[in-house]
Amino acid sequence: MDKYLVFYYACIGIGFLVGTAYLFIVRKKHGISIREAVMSSVLGLCASLFGAMLMAHLYNAVILFASDGAVQAASRFRLFGVLLFSPFLVKGIYAVGKKNADTPLDLYAAGTVLALGFAKIGCFGYGCCYGIVCEHGVVNRLTGNTVVPVQLIET
């Protein structure tokens, strides 16, 4: 496996662990049991993966439509799908269990932002998000272009 891809996935894993640690640190203050914190972390991870994959499918469909069927590199995950879709998924899962998701969802949101910060560092290391091409900046290893490192600015 490509060492840059390993770095990318490691950053995503570290981000998840930091987000989960945040939840466990503040859980007592908000009256959340250890069981609820574990459940929220697992549900959050599953919802995040699903949201990232859903966004990738939407992205791939738009690219396919815009390119008139020409073969393009397909995306497996789109990190911003985590922000767009996973809160609704977590809220829906809590609703099915007839539980109030407001406090866990607030804490989940803060943990998600922490996790995405680490994930964007992984994007920079891997080079999958190309940045803005410019005259002075860093060289993207996949394209060879000099770019502004947008991923680090987003972080």
N, C-alpha and C positions, 0 to 999 in steps of 0.2 A: 504494500500500500504506500502511496505517496506520503512522504514525511510532512508535507504541507497540509495534506488532508487530515492527517493524524492530529496536527496542531489545531486545525479548525474544529474537529470534533472534541478535542480535549478542552478547548476554550468554551464550547457549548456545555460540556459536562461540568466544568468549573463554575460556569454561570448558574447552572441548575443548582449546584451545591451551595453557592453563595445565596441564591434566592431562597432556598429551603432553610439555610441557617438563619437568615433574617426572620423567616416565619417562626422558627422555633425560639428565637431570642425574644420576640415581642408577643408571643402567644399568650403568656400569663397575664400580661397587661390588658389584653382584650378578652380574657375569659375563654380561651380556646384550649381544649384538652389536648393531650399528646395524640390521642387517637384521631381527633379531628384534624390536627396539624399534619399527621402522616397521610390521612385520607386526602386532604387538600393538596398536599405535595404530589401524590400519585395522580390524582385527578388533573391537577394543573399540568403535569408532565404529559399525560395522555392527550389532554385538550390542546396543549401547545404543539405537539407533534402532528395531531390531526389538522389544526389550523394552518401550520406551515405547509403540510402536504396539500390541503385544499387550495391555499393561495398559489402553490406551484402549478396545480392543474388549471386554475383560472389563467395564470400567466402563460402557460404553455398553449392554452386554447386561443388566447388573444394573439400570441406570436404566430401560431399556425394560421389563424384567420388573416392577419395582416400580411403574411408572406405568401399568400395564395397557395398554400399547401407545400411550399418548399421546406425541405428538411432543415431544422434548426437544432441547436444544442438544447436538449430538454432540461428543465430545472427539477430537482427532486424536492427541495425545500426552499421556501421563501420566508425568511425570518419575520417579515412584517405581517405575515398571516397569523403569527402568534398574537400580535397586538389586536388585529382586526377580528379574529374569530374565537380565540380561546376564552375570553371573558363570557361570551354568550353560551359557550359550551359548558363552562363551569356553572354558570347560573342555571342553565337548563338541567344539569345533573342534580343540583341541589333542589330544584323545583320538583323533580320527579320523586325525590325522597322526602318531599314536603318539609324541607328545612330552610331556614333563613340564611341566605348566602351573603348578606351585605358585609359583615365584618370579615369573613374569610376572603371574600372577593376583593375587598380593599387591601388586605395584606398580600393577596396573590398578585395584585396589580403592581405593588411596590417591588415584590420579588421578581416579577417578570421584567421590569425595567432594568433591574440589576443584572439579570441573566442575559438580556439582550445586549447590554453593554459589553459583556465578555464575548458574546457571540460575534459582535461586530469587530472586535479585535481579532478573532479567528478569521473573519472574512478578509481583513487586511493581510494577515499572514498567508492565507491561502491564495489571495488574489482574485477571488471569484467576483467581487464587486469592483468594477474597473476603475471607479473614480472619475474625475473630470480631467480630460487630457489638457495639458498645459506645457509651457516651455520649461518651467522650473518646478520640481517636485521630486517624487520618488518614482522609480521604475517599477511598473507592474510586471511581475515575472511571467504572467500568462500571455500578455499582449505585447510586451516590450515597449509600450508607450510610457512617457513620463506623465504622471498624473498627480493631482491634488489628492491626498489620502482621505477621501470623504468618510470612509469607515471610522477612522480615528476621530474625525470631527464629530461624527454622529455619537460616538462613545462619550 
